[in-house]
């Protein structure tokens, strides 16, 4: 399968690495050709102009920022419309750009998928939210197969993507912030910062696996760690005294509100 990536930055590059784990031909285009060339050398892909990727790809990822999408769409629309009936599935990862808006930018009638990936996709542990329009079951299956190595693929109604992205898209930063706080607490207790970071990371990984594999709610698992009059419940109390739960909820809703603002401005 020929897969094009226009934009090979952090996220585009991460998805290209996931796609490279299959037997696919990668076409890589970037505003800075040297960046595409470095990725092509790493993955065995081919560097090409935007138009060439649009002319020959079966699956075309647009990894540009929202403000860059209108200009790119203007360039690609004639090429993609000329392929009507045999057009590639166009996959956009631009924040706050809806399928309806993308369809209008590209001239209408093309198979489209909107995705919101997160940075852990770079290590095969990501979350990719997606919604599709004018896409056949076969095309959707091919898309899922290409990104299977990136992590969890979760289909959602498009109206829910912004809310979900406030967790999965912004959440890694919140998790890193929590890991740093755990590690600094360990330093205060006498550990070295590198050791404390390793402990924090492994602890978060283990807790996440318990959530994913056990099927139990976080509050149930939390209380299993909290022995009566023990050390953990004292720590939990300290977190709640500091407004931990309320603060995290506010972080998610603040990120969501900002996405909504960006959508309205667009």
C-alpha positions, 0 to 999 in steps of 0.5 A, spaced: 500 500 500 502 506 498 501 511 504 503 519 503 505 523 509 505 531 508 508 533 514 513 529 518 514 533 524 513 529 531 506 526 530 506 525 522 513 522 524 510 517 529 505 515 525 509 514 519 514 509 524 507 505 525 506 505 518 513 502 517 512 496 521 507 494 515 509 492 508 508 499 505 511 504 500 512 510 504 511 517 501 514 523 505 513 530 504 515 536 508 516 543 508 523 542 510 525 537 505 531 535 510 526 533 515 523 528 510 529 526 508 532 524 515 525 520 516 526 517 509 533 514 511 530 511 517 524 508 515 526 506 507 521 511 505 521 516 499 521 523 499 517 527 494 513 533 493 506 534 496 502 533 489 506 527 488 504 524 494 497 526 493 497 523 486 499 516 488 498 515 495 492 510 497 492 513 504 494 520 505 496 523 512 496 531 512 500 532 518 500 540 518 497 545 523 490 548 523 493 554 520 497 551 515 491 546 512 487 551 508 493 553 504 495 546 503 488 544 501 488 549 496 494 546 493 492 539 493 484 539 491 485 539 484 490 533 484 485 529 489 479 532 485 482 529 478 482 522 482 475 522 484 473 515 484 480 513 485 482 518 490 486 516 496 483 516 503 485 523 506 487 523 514 487 529 517 490 530 524 489 538 525 486 540 531 479 543 531 478 542 523 472 538 522 470 533 517 465 538 514 470 544 513 476 539 511 471 536 505 469 544 503 477 545 503 478 539 498 472 540 494 467 535 496 466 528 496 472 525 498 473 519 503 476 523 509 478 521 516 479 525 522 484 523 527 486 526 534 493 522 536 497 523 542 504 523 543 505 516 546 503 513 539 511 514 538 512 508 542 506 504 540 502 506 546 498 511 543 491 513 543 488 515 536 481 518 536 477 517 529 471 519 525 470 518 518 466 520 512 464 517 505 469 511 507 468 504 505 468 498 510 474 496 506 478 503 506 476 503 514 479 496 515 486 498 511 486 505 515 486 501 522 491 496 519 496 501 518 496 504 524 495 498 529 502 498 531 501 505 534 496 503 540 489 504 541 484 506 535 478 509 538 472 510 533 467 516 536 462 521 533 465 527 531 462 531 536 465 527 542 472 528 539 474 534 542 472 532 549 476 525 548 482 529 546 482 533 552 484 527 556 488 523 551 491 528 547 493 533 553 493 528 558 500 525 557 502 532 559 498 532 565 501 525 566 508 527 565 507 533 570 504 528 575 510 523 574 515 529 575 511 531 582 512 524 584 519 524 583 520 530 586 516 527 592 521 522 592 527 526 592 524 530 598 524 523 601 532 522 600 532 518 593 536 521 587 531 524 581 533 519 576 531 513 581 525 517 583 523 518 575 524 511 574 519 509 580 514 514 578 514 511 571 513 504 572 508 505 577 504 509 572 505 504 567 503 498 572 497 502 574 495 503 567 495 496 565 491 494 571 485 499 569 486 496 562 486 489 563 482 488 570 476 492 567 475 495 574 473 502 576 479 507 578 476 508 585 475 501 586 482 500 585 484 506 589 481 503 595 484 496 594 491 500 595 488 504 601 489 499 608 485 502 614 490 507 618 495 506 613 500 510 609 497 510 602 490 513 605 494 519 608 497 520 602 490 520 598 488 525 604 494 530 602 492 530 595 485 531 596 486 537 601 490 540 596 484 539 591 487 534 587 481 531 583 478 538 582 484 541 579 485 535 574 478 535 572 479 543 571 485 541 567 481 537 562 475 542 562 480 548 561 483 544 555 476 542 552 474 549 552 480 552 549 479 547 543 472 549 542 474 556 542 479 554 537 473 551 533 469 557 533 475 562 531 476 557 525 
